[in-house]
Amino acid sequence: MTITATPRGRYFEDFEIGEEILTPARTITQTDIVNFACLSGDFNEVHTNFEYCKTTQFGEPIAHGPLVYAVMAGLQYATGVNDGTLLALLQIDGWRMLKPVKHGDTIRLLSRVLEKKESSKGDKGVVTFTRQCVMHDGTIAQEMTAKYLYRKRPK
């Protein structure tokens, strides 16, 4: 006997244009920043050197932009939206860093569905989102437009 798990994620048809998805929150830690520097090899002083950062407009090390993006992806996954239904990230446009994220900042991901388009074969579709990294004070740290490929609901 074979047991197959049913995806808990959302299918292409489940997304509505204009819909907003707000994720749970997560606090960025100094450990996150150091671990990302080790993983990526990006030891730029603006991320790793407290004394250097005292001479910058930030005053302390800031999180790497791609670290924040990666945490946003994890927060989206935590909602269950992508579980078993997401096929691919296709494109990121207009990725902007608007405000630094520092140790102790708590962030959420706010995604808004902008557009949906079925694939030519009709078995999947592209969902375009505006994605914003929302800080604990409501300001936006990063924003971008992202296109994802999702499965259509099995018939």
Helices and strands as residue ranges (DSSP letters): G 12-14, E 20-22, E 26-27, H 30-40, H 45-48, H 50-53, H 65-78, E 86-97, E 106-118, E 124-135, E 140-151
